[in-house]
Amino acid sequence: MTMQTRNETKPSEGQMPVIFAAHGAPVLLDDGVWMAQLASWAKAMPRPKSILMVSAHWEKRPTTLGATRTVPLIYDFYQFPDRYYQTQYPAPGAPELAARVRDLLRQKNLATADEPERGLDHGAYVPLVPMYPDADVPVLQISMPALDSLELFKLGQALAPLRREGVLVFGSGFLTHNMRYAFRPGIPQWAKEFDAWVADALSRFDVDALLDFQARAPAAKLALPTWEHYAPVLVAAGAAGGRRAATSFPITGFWLEGAFTKRSVQFD
């Protein structure tokens, strides 16, 4: 794998964006186009002092903070070629960020716990490999406390001050995720409809619609038979702060014959 040139800018002294990235499976690491898109996106943003990662692959109550030092990755996938289990991403831990997260959640009467031996899962490290390939930005992963849309949004709201402190709040998931359609040819109509709906709701920063997507969005049950991959976008929207966050889509398109939208989101 060719390592991308490091973003040489200094860590941000101003407000960071909040982002949500479609993260892909480990095979994303072999997708040159997508890797380049993620790398270009990172270079276009201010360089973060640290990254707070919320992945679709960790749900645990209460909000739990992962390792604050470099520990082995979690290869939470099965029956892949051996090379995917050799991927390394030895990012520094972020103990100061962990302390700040605990404080912010305490202020909102939100409980926390610690799991100091838990490494980054593939929803966290796969997009980070192309975006920050030198693994030199401190990273902290936290869990989603529950699949409750309002609770996730409020978690994000509690974390909103971090963006003014140089922290990149990073949600990682998929806005459509139906493995039954992963390798069927063509882009399913339901995927197009849901992708267009969520793009419109995000563009308008319509929080009510985003929270109530299961009732309001077309083809929601097909797009998201289970919705843990959508959940991190609600945390990101909450962390964006306010109800008028400017929204852009640095990456769009579809993956795996069209079952998964690559749509990724930046709130400024």
Buried (B, 14 or more C-beta within 10 A) or exposed (E): EEEBEEBEEEEBEEEBBBBBBBBBBBBBBEBEEBBEBBBBBBBEBBBBBBBBBBBBBBBBEEBBBBBBEBBEBBBEBEEEEEEBEEBEBEBBBBBEBBEBBBEBBEEEEBEBEEBEEBBBBBBBBBBBBBBBBEBEBBBBBBBBBBBBBEBBBBBBBBBBBBBEBBBBBBBBBBBBBBEEBBEEEEBBEBBBBBBBBBBEBBEEBBBEBBBBBEEBBEBBEBBBEEBBBBBBBBBBBBBBBEEEBEBEBBBEBBBBBBBBBBBBBBBB
